[in-house]
């Protein structure tokens, strides 16, 4: 099955991939305490991710973090 490439602005797609990888290992509080250096590495490891380390910004990482929290919350219902 073809999956389109994931880019830095695909926050919800990235959040879904992170939730699929880590599941409930990270709850809301833990997600907000993840160091951006760790989050950056995890995003770069996502299959089909086409962004680069140099293209990342604090804003991207903040949006990914909050999208991941929403994904986690949706899966708690």
C-alpha positions in Angstrom: 0.0 0.0 0.0 1.4 3.4 -1.0 1.8 5.9 1.8 2.5 9.5 0.7 5.6 11.1 2.2 5.3 12.7 5.6 6.6 16.3 6.0 7.2 18.6 8.9 3.8 20.2 8.6 2.0 16.9 8.7 1.5 17.1 12.5 -1.4 14.8 12.8 0.3 12.1 10.7 3.5 12.4 12.7 1.5 12.2 16.0 -0.3 9.1 14.8 3.0 7.4 13.9 4.4 8.3 17.4 1.3 7.0 19.1 1.6 3.8 17.1 5.2 3.4 18.1 4.9 4.2 21.8 1.2 3.6 22.6 0.3 4.4 26.1 3.9 4.4 27.3 3.6 8.2 27.2 0.6 9.9 28.8 -0.3 13.6 28.4 2.1 14.7 31.1 5.0 12.7 29.8 4.5 13.8 26.2 4.8 17.4 27.3 8.0 16.7 29.2 9.8 15.0 26.2 12.9 16.8 25.3 12.8 18.3 21.9 16.1 16.6 21.0 14.5 13.2 21.7 11.3 14.1 19.8 13.4 15.3 16.8 15.2 12.0 16.7 12.0 10.0 16.9 10.4 12.0 14.1 13.4 11.5 11.9 13.1 7.8 12.4 9.5 7.6 11.1 9.3 5.5 7.9 8.4 7.7 4.9 9.4 10.9 6.7 11.0 13.3 4.2 12.0 16.2 6.4 15.5 16.9 7.6 17.0 17.9 10.9 17.9 21.3 9.4 14.2 22.0 8.5 12.9 21.4 12.0 11.8 24.3 14.1 10.7 24.7 17.7 7.2 25.5 16.3 7.1 22.2 14.4 8.1 20.2 17.5 5.5 22.1 19.7 2.8 21.3 17.2 3.8 17.7 16.9 3.8 17.4 20.7 0.3 18.9 21.1 -1.0 16.7 18.2 0.5 13.7 19.9 -1.4 14.6 23.1 -4.7 14.9 21.2 -4.0 11.5 19.6 -3.3 10.0 23.0 -6.5 11.5 24.4 -8.6 10.2 21.5 -7.4 6.7 22.2 -8.3 6.9 25.9 -12.1 6.9 25.2 
